[in-house]
Amino acid sequence: MGDGIKGMITPLGSLFSPEEARKAAQWVEGAVVQCRSELRRLQGFVSENSALISLVRSLPNELSHEIMVPFGGATFFPGRLIHTNEFLVLLGDGYYAERTAKQTMDILHRRGKAMEAQVEALKATMLDLEAEAKFFNSTTEEAIVSAST
């Protein structure tokens, strides 16, 4: 076996200028901020969906409900909800279907599962981006050290 050099270790700081590494770190941190914003938005949809499921579950318990019906921007009139087991559900692309409370809850549960899957995928993306940001920050530090020597 030879005693020759088989490889060479090159510090990352010597491959990237401090400015390039700093720009990459800022871009990744911006992507993390966007992901957090999107995550908060999706989590809001998930909580609204859960509230809607409990409302749909409780409406058919009575034949009618006394409510205040909005009329215009600031006016309300007393009214009554009837047919509390009938719902008009958006299927997509402007198509609606009349469904019972049970069918509506099934649809809402499926939509909730899809949103939760999106939340989990976004959390995984955020973890990847945070690791990438950490990498670029350490590369920036190495580039600054190697530029000053």
Salt bridges, closest charged atoms under 4 A:
GLU19 OE1 - ARG22 NH1 3.20
GLU38 OE2 - ARG41 NH2 2.66
GLU66 OE2 - ARG80 NE 3.30
GLU86 OE2 - HIS83 ND1 3.59
ASP106 OD2 - LYS102 NZ 3.66
GLU120 OE2 - LYS123 NZ 3.89
GLU130 OE2 - ARG36 NH2 3.02
